[in-house]
């Protein structure tokens, strides 16, 4: 800031000098003033360097165990920079974060096992359908072969058999109670 003021003063002093009409004494006085201002600016810079913390001081301040309280301003920079993880509030909530993590892992594993069971159920359902179709087709074949007409045809095809269909209807026997 002071350097900008010094530069502005120098420019104004240079603009005040009439071209070609100045005497050597006036020019030397202006040069001496400029040199004095430059010396003042250098002294200000030295004083600023003394007030600025050194690298060692900055590192010591950042490496302290006791942290500064977390500011109420929550910015993207503090989140992405990791500053939010250094606050005391987050450290107090470590167990909650671990509990949430355990629940998340449990939720994921539970979902995975449910998906495995669902796949197994789907496979078993498909197998059951195939078995039902096979049973139905075998049942129809058996029903076809057990029909009286089919059995009679088989008996007629085998002439050497002694089995013949009944000529008389079956007797009903009544038993009194």
Secondary structure, 3 states (H helix, E strand, C coil): CHHHHHHHHHHHHHHHCCCCCCCHHHHHHHHHHHHHHHHHHHHHHHHHHHHCCCHHHHHHHHCCCCCCCCCCCCCHHHHHCCHHHHCHHHHHCHHHHHHHHHHHHHHHHHHHHHHHHHHHHHHHHHHHHHHHHHHHHHHHHHHHHHCHHHHHHHHHHCCCCCCCCCCCCCCCCCCCC
